[in-house]
């Protein structure tokens, strides 16, 4: 939802620094970069860089989630607090 509102703000000022920066933040890239590509004449490397950053974030979050899942399976029946997530991560280090 926040990405949508940022894109709506960008319709009025697509060349602003705020829009340029948020177009590289992985959760906002699909909406804001699409706006910039459609409204401005930007270099080709900028959308490619946004895609690379987004793919890297996806891979890092997948690795992090897999570590939590691996430790979480061993902690079946426990609550889902941040303390338990930390314990699940520590279980994967052993």
Rosetta blueprint (number, residue, H / E / L):
1 X L
2 X H
3 X H
4 X H
5 X H
6 X H
7 X H
8 X H
9 X H
10 X H
11 X H
12 X H
13 X L
14 X L
15 X L
16 X L
17 X H
18 X H
19 X H
20 X H
21 X H
22 X H
23 X L
24 X L
25 X L
26 X H
27 X H
28 X H
29 X H
30 X H
31 X H
32 X H
33 X H
34 X H
35 X H
36 X H
37 X H
38 X H
39 X H
40 X L
41 X L
42 X L
43 X L
44 X H
45 X H
46 X H
47 X H
48 X H
49 X H
50 X H
51 X H
52 X H
53 X H
54 X H
55 X H
56 X H
57 X H
58 X H
59 X H
60 X H
61 X H
62 X H
63 X H
64 X H
65 X H
66 X H
67 X H
68 X H
69 X H
70 X H
71 X H
72 X H
73 X H
74 X H
75 X L
76 X L
77 X L
78 X L
79 X L
80 X L
81 X L
82 X H
83 X H
84 X H
85 X H
86 X H
87 X H
88 X H
89 X H
90 X H
91 X H
92 X H
93 X H
94 X L
